[in-house]
Amino acid sequence: MFKSAGAKKAIDLVDFTQVLRDPNCFQLGHLTDLGLGSEVSAHAFDPVQSLLAVGTNAGGLFVLGGPGVELRWDLGRGALKIKHLAFRCGSGFLAVVDAKDTLSVYDLSRIERGKPVRDSSLSMRSSVTCLEASAAHAFLFLGCQDGTVDVFDLDRGVLAPQARIPNLWLAQDEILRRSGAPDAPSSRHIPVCVDIKAHPLDVNLLLIAYGGGVSLWNISNRQAEMSWEFVVPPGAPGGGNDLEDMLFSERRAGVTCLAWRPDGLMFAAGHVDGCISFACVSDENLIAMRTMERSDVNHATEEDMFGWSAQGEAGHRQPANREPIFRLAWSGFPLETIIDKWTTGSAPTSPVAPSPTSPSPSTPSFHSRAIPTEKTHPNGGTVLTILGGLLPQDPTGVHLFELPPYVSPSGSTVSSTGNIPAALRQALKDSIQPIQHNLYPTPAPPEDFLLFPRQSPHFGLAFDPTAILITTGLDSSLAVLAAAHSARGMEAWTFPPTNSRLPRPLQLPPALSFSGPGTCSSSRLFNISTPGYQRLLHQLFSITDAPLHLPLRGGKANYAPRHNRPTQNPTREGSHQPRILVTLHVDLSVRFWDVSDGVLLGGETGAFDDDFPRPLDHLTINVRDVLRNSAAKELEASRMFKERPWELELNQVDIATETLEVALTISTGEVLVFRHAYGDRGMSGYQAEVGYEHVAEEANDAVADALRDLSMDNIPDAVPAHPSHFYPQIPSPTPSRSPSRSRTGSVSLHHRLTLGRGRRKSVGEKSAMSLEPEPDVQDQHVDLSLVLPLRPYIDGFRPVAAFNMQPARKSLVKLSDVGFLAASSGAALIIVDMRGPEVLFYESGSESGKGKGRARDSSPITSLTWAICAIGEDHDRTPRLIVVQESGYTRVFELSQVAGSWLLTDKVATFHHDSMGGAFSTFVVDKLGAAAVATPGNLSSALSHQTNFSQAEVDAKGALTSVLVSVSPTAVSVYFNVDGPRTAIFEGAGFVSASLTVRLGCPVLVVVGRNKNVTVLSLPDLSQVTRMTSQAEIHSDIGEVSISRDGDFVQVIDPFHIRLHTIFDVGRPAFPPNIVAHRREIPVPPQLTLTTNVTSTFTNLFGGKRVYGPGEIEAALGGPNRPPPKPRTVAIPHAHVRQAPGGPPSPRVYVQSALDSTTGMLARTTEALQERGEYLGSLQQRLGSMADDAAKFAKDSSKMAKQQAAQATLKNSIAGYFAK
């Protein structure tokens, strides 16, 4: 050992940090936020601009479009829930209603400081219950709790008071009360407006739903044309929720939602008892009423009236407990015309599910956001999408009825029971008899859905949809985190499912990927070597295995430089090492995201090609698939997954960034190891196709059985959707006779040296040739190499091995790039050579001080570090593992290569420092200032040095060979030659994360504290270079932090707040980029096209009623005193000039930045003045009302005073008279 004075003197002679001692080299910057920051509460889609709007419970607003197009802002009025969202499709207007019933309209064509300009706002007089916007005119309908419908002029930014629709159901309730019906509402009851739907072809008609029924409103005539009451007669079952005392009385089920059929002849109404009613706009009587499994539930049968008496307890009728119908959507599809046949040159064919190995030519590229066009309904049929109406035993999910086309009868006779001919009534009824029942099963009860029309903004935003977004509730099989997190999940699928084509899952935008099952519990940020990065992205741009995206193509995002002060050492754009963000999720998945600077540079034109962060779905690890496999049956995690899956969590993750191995720790203590492998292109197409179809067939059978249990009326069995959670596990293949592994394509050079020796037997595999038992330490190993992935033809991480360890509060895992693994759980430690794999060392932590390398105490292990370095008097640079325990006790294990195999040597250095107590990070720096990490390059250099040994290269006794840097919660310390004396210390409080960051070849130590301070320290003297504070005002704790080697770091405050930062926020691309959300050159498609059902269209147009145009409706709604349009200035986006590589920003960049700043300031001032004018106008109205009230009060007070004075005079006069 060396004396402290000599060590201090040797340390003072070196300076590793050098040029990075200048504080101007560092600037803390915020890159982006991940996720939505709260639960999803509302969403809307604009098919013209192809934009998705999402609102949250915390008042957050998001607009998502094509690659890189993401706008996020909040209302600025506190954490108010977003209740309703609605686009005026094609115009750029987004209407928002918050929890305080304030209507705000944002203009997406004017973006300032990263968010749209608020064009107008209004505090509503009553609670808003529903919204309805139309692309045909500029008016927004707002249904209110008092039953009225307010009309808001989006172009003028004011209410249209003369267009307000009164409560139409008050008169119906009065009629019901006068009739003496027993269920008539009281006179104090106010019907609530629950839904509004505009007629799909006639913009003059508006369907308004109340709790008691539905009314059809004529806008131009300002009167109700017809009303419908949905009566269940005595004895009829209805939804089945009634007891016997109500069964033989007349019932009226409350209405919950509406949906028009695309031809406008019929509409469907959902009810609180789970029924769906169908009515014709020309007939006051119902066409039909049904539930999910039965039709004509409004007609009584003998079984309905008396069959229940023999069932249930004590002869009482048991309610069905059917849930209400929450949402309906009625979709139509374009007909294949003669023009389409001429264009394609062939007759229409039924779509076929593409083979995984032989994709169809129409499969889009990775960057395409379009879903392949397929003629799913060439016969003109429709699809009714239903949310709700299920019994407790029914399969959860979103159900779909495929309905036949409507065929108009040639002749008809007048019906005695209605207003339409009997033949027409029967034709309408035939057109709503389901011919197919499909299901999108969900792991949790669905709460809402949203259809994505291909292009048309008409027909209730349900015409020709290509995708469906489903919002689900809490999944009870997922882990419940202690911190606040999102319980609602989101999943997207292609639409619709048919007999010949299974829906495919769609990739969600990054902002929507962190909700529900995607809730992030932990994350790590890694720098990847360039060859490793290229291997990971090998299949990213492959057409064959490209995932389909949610069809969002709107807007445009362009590269933007970050406008900040220049530095003395400007960094070239895109010169940073590639970065990969790894996130752990509650659904036991590990996801990978590309957050490299190259993603922000865009293509050759500067336009974004990908989202940021860029999802790498082909690398996703699904631990659930591994735990389902029989090869993992001996793992405690596998048993718990079958019994109590909600208790399983992923704790830690680490990556070997050059050999591309991933190690995970689970809450049950086990360690799982995965290795990257190229897709198995050697597998024949037949094998891949059979495997794919086997999984699909199993999934189809599982859901088809559940659908058959619904006992639908003469509906054939359906082919259901194809969700991942319904995939059964593919059985493991029979082990081959060859002892070699089946996949070795991605094994590193060092792994292949000893690949053939000692393959561990898999669980359940018995070896008759084994004559002697394996060592006890090898029992910790479980072979997972035979687990067949569900998608073997796609690049990704394949399971290799698992290692059993006992669960503990503190668990760690550390991989090296030279083929070694170390993991700890509490005080237990395991060291593995991944070339076998072979367990080199294991201690349970329950016993201490026995044997080579055993710990002297049982305190938990807090830090694991692999290094290739010298230590103390031993100047040989060999692979070493540094293990630090909570007490400060430190062990350094050495590995040596003997006859081609790696073994632990007897030389285990131990030492104890109080300042290392609880150290969570340790780093080794060699005498030249380079990080002594365990990489193949450093190992090759060390082995070459040992082979070509020269006495002249031996360091003198007492010379500096390396330093050990340890970071504990209270101090940062530097130790001479790893196990020598301490030479420097930096004391603090609340340190949570640290990283050895290298810039321009010089290392610095970056330490993040719990008080949101980021401190940069020089090496090896630990002088403070600079201190920066993270701006996170709403959080007092910085949370969990992971720092990469190039200075970027990810901050997980809680599952709702995940942020990316950097300490080198100079000379790099900015995010968000320059975004154009609204593209004015995109026209709004006409409402009537060649593909519209011609028969239905002519029936509506020439059925004896006048059809109003959009201009006439605007005149009727706006009235004669409609104010002129508001003056609006459209912001013109400026093209940014890229900074020259290696140089400071050009003068044009600074001038453009100043112009943008001035323009933004003027626009904000104009907006503030407009808001001030609006507020002053509202205040003037209130003051005018107050003045009138005050004048009336003064008049009444004066009158009362005169009366009191007269009374007093009279009283005094009478009193004086009697006094005389």
Summary of the structure (lengths in Angstrom):
residues: 1220
radius of gyration: 35.8
end to end distance: 125.1
largest distance: 140.7
contacts: 4050
relative contact order: 0.11
helix: 20%
strand: 32%
